[in-house]
Amino acid sequence: MRIVKEAEIRRNEILDAAEELFGQKGFDGTSTGDILGKVGIARGTLYYHFKSKEDIMDALIERTNANILGAAQHIAADKSIPVIDRILRVVMALNISGGGGSSTEIMEHIHKPQNALMHQKIQKAIISGVPPILTPIICEGIEQGIFNTQYPYECMEMVVIYANTIFDDDMVEMTDEVRMSRILAFISNVERLLGAESGSLMSVMQMFGYGDGARDDDGE
């Protein structure tokens, strides 16, 4: 049991070093030699845990996914936060593309054409992991009379799949004007899906970087 624990500690040390170096020098600019020097281990030790630099990036993505979903679950469980605010915070906690350093490097790496399989892994993790986190919050909203739907899980699944596809810059290219139109349509249709009052989810605009989302049809 002690050996397993020591191996896990060493593995995380390698990942921590790689994550820092990828953030500083980029994935392509970091060599396995850089990682060896940072951790202070022999090449054989590195290859005992990881087959290649790409394998290290894969493990970093998996660890990042786990950390992000864990943070989102923690927020989702905090019933002291109002339902709509909690949904917004959960969704924003899931956004790793807006961060700096290593998270940005990870996202840039997976969006390269040669890493399509890695991108698919991320999407699969989001589609399978996010609806179960959001569904209990929607059920609370139903109990409170904020939402009215018989299919809370299915609604969240549809929302996540649509958002994960349409707002992925690699999947759909949009001008700022078209993007704004898509966002407003997205929010309006989510309100309909959930049976929510029109305009009640406009605060979701925050997650797209548009302030508090408070604007009327005249754009005021």
Secondary structure by P-SEA (a helix, b strand, c coil): caaaaaaaaaaaaaaaaaaaaaaacccccccaaaaaaaacccaaaaaaccccaaaaaaaaaaaaaaaaaaaaaaaaacccccaaaaaaaaaaaacccccccaaaaaaaaaacccaaaaaaaaaaaaaacccccaaaaaaaaaaacccccccaaaaaaaaaaaaacccccccccccaaaaaaaaaaaaaaaaaaacccccccccccccccccccccccccc
